[in-house]
Amino acid sequence: MRFTTLFTFGAVLVCAAFLVACGGGGHSAGLAGGVPGGPQQVTSNSGPGTHVTVYIHNGVGKSHPHAAKRRESAARRAPKYLSTNNPAGLQISVGAAGVTTQTVYVDISSGSPLCTPSTIGENMRACTLTIPTVAASEQISVLEADEAPANESGSGYGTGFSNGTEILAAVNQTQSVTVGGSNAFGLELGPVVGYFWDCTYGATVGFTPPPSLPQLYSSNYGVDTSNASDPTVGARIVVTGGVAATGLMATEFGDFDCGWFDADSTPAPFVDVNGSPTPITVVSNNSALTLAPIFNNGTPPPVSAYVQSASIANDGYEWGDCEFFIGVKASSSFTSPTTVTVNNNLSAINPFTSSAQPLTMTYTVATISVSSQTATVSQSGTTFLTATDFGATNGTDGESSYTANSGPGNGAQDELCKSSGGTTLAYAYSNGPINTTTWQQQIEIDGANNGTGTCTFYVTDYEALTITQPVTVTVN
């Protein structure tokens, strides 16, 4: 079972100033021998310390992800204070040319003595901490962790992080400061993506897309729900073989604790554990199936934007209850299954896990076809067609007309073949289980003894949310 919490990325460090300025005057205590009142984790630093306030979003608990997003909508309106959801620790290293790098390990959990509730934003806490100051031009590296540092001893400062600690976000930034003076600068952490969740099914049931988007449903495009409960395998997308189709995939990105990212109006890029930008890629292995991230709050990308390999540099273009929507186009030459893979492209080693932790989620885009799109049967007779539906474990069936949300439990597979006037002239349904080697299944068509003429039914994938291949039947 997947438990998630909403969080927004970018742990922004604001109102940073040297202790000599923020402490009300007087001589700076500095960090020589350690943070005042803390353990001896910082050594040989003769410069003043820097006083930093970190604003952190407390999170909403491990509840239903869509409900969480609705409750936290206010957080989206305050991007400069966003952080990952309820992080527990920071590793902050400050270095400069010719100077030994200084590192502090800070407890920023909700129970840290350095943190207090904040009214700066909804459900926020503010953590005030001290980091080393080593030169007028510094390289500041920050890792946001899912654990508090070891040996914290009630001071809020520790001596390091344990093996297995996950890095949730990171930044590596050169910063100029005025030594001995007051400074203000920001450090926005980019999210380190360690988790994918396919929410295409959730995006198509009970949620309405912007009207400018391509319709989630067409007679040629559907989403398999069979893997909706498994976040690791992606979804099986169903299209009609030989027919052009347009549709969507919806993907959620999360950190290594399975938390959710949320929108930021000025998003930080996805990064690796070194703070280096590491875009997520979405790749099709078939030129007949192309992809394009959907930007600008749902505005469909132009046709020219559809490519086999798309790059997602950040998540600042999301809308709705799923994290990121990807437009999918299948050309009329698309007749065989293909795959779409989503990769986080992580290659840098997490020092706490000794692993690069690359991640791939695979979507299978399958075609549904039928041996003939026409058939003839007598009023009391029977005939058969063969349907092919790759990966359709529960097989195919017949449906009388196209309706959105026509998957299981939504009135689909009524097994009727109706005339244009609505008269049932025949019945169409699966005859026996689908062959899971050939992925073929017989469709039986029986005359209904209810008159002659033509009728239409649709061969439909039982797991898909839409019907697909139409068949015209002549009853005589």
Helices and strands as residue ranges (DSSP letters): E 13-18, H 19-22, E 50-57, H 65-71, G 73-77, G 79-81, E 89-96, E 99-107, E 115-118, E 124-131, E 137-145, E 157-158, E 167-176, E 190-191, E 195-198, H 200-204, E 221-223, E 236-240, E 245-254, E 280-284, E 289-293, G 296-298, G 303-305, E 309-312, E 324-330, E 338-343, E 360-370, E 374-377, E 382-389, E 396-399, E 416-418, E 424-431, E 440-447, E 453-461, E 469-475
